[in-house]
Amino acid sequence: MENRKKFSKWIFLIPIILFFSLFFLNNKSKETIKTEINVTPKMEASASASASPSAVSLLPIPSEAPRIISSTGIPILTYHYITNNPNPEDVARNSLEVPPDKFEEQMIYLSTNGYSPITLDTLYAILSGQVAKPSKPIVLTFDDGYIDFYTNAFPVLRRFNFHSVSFVPTGLIGTGYYMNWDQIKEIQATGLVTFEDHSVTHPNLVGLSYDDILKQMVESKNILQAQTRYPVNFIAYPYGASNGFVQQAAREAGFVGGVGTYFGKVGEISLNMPRIKVSGFWNINEFASRL
């Protein structure tokens, strides 16, 4: 009876003890969660770095900002197809092609107005002070290595003795609508065209891992140099897309400079130089106004 009285005396303390016990455990749980949230990403980053050592040095490297230069810069023109669209329903292609008659008219304009088409190697030499700058330097670039560069563009360029640059995806050469290696070598033998890098398979490099970006660049550079026996110093990023990873891979692959597709003129060599995309819809006055 005495024990029962003692028990009833202290029983009211049980809820209080339970309350403080639950409060303590809840706070402890929150502290544990906070610790896990703060620590886990660092641990994952460390594990990722161990699995891919090359990724560690890439993290702080920013994308090289677009360099849109004033009208005193040197224009780099971009062409794709030099032909008439064989499929009128392919509306997207219209923005990428210049009909042969318009292309010839544009080259006549450059010739009669004193422009001096140069290669990117010469552009580098001019901007680094190695050679004198002609009065009106301009760079003519042709992307993708289409067969119409061989059949329609190059005969006109040769007639005017114009230098130019052809960016080719090495894995597509000799297939479909593309030039083959014999045609490329025939053109290069004239000394008027330098063939530069445009990756192996023309992927959007921004969507690839660093290792795959570097592989696309190194393989295409090596293949192109082996075929042309000429140093490949420049790259045109497929779709004009690049970022810090892509530009660092270009630097690691040994490229001196790279070009995108945003509008502007060039005042210095960089890994993200602008170009002027030539439209087949322009008349000759519109073409002239962009130079």
Secondary structure, 3 states (H helix, E strand, C coil): CHHHHHHHHHCCHHHHHHHHHHHHHHHHHHHHHHHHHHHHHHHHHHHHHHHCHHHHHHCCCCCCCCCCECCCCECEEEECECCCCCCCCCHHHHCCECCHHHHHHHHHHHHHCCCEEECHHHHHHHHCCCCCCCCCEEEEEEECCEHHHHHHHHHHHHHCCCCEEEEECHHHCCCCCECCHHHHHHHHCCCCEEEEECCCCCCCHHHCCHHHHHHHHHHHHHHHHHHHCCCCCEEECHHHCCCHHHHHHHHHCCCCEEECCCCCEECCCCCCECCEECCCCCCHHHHHHHC
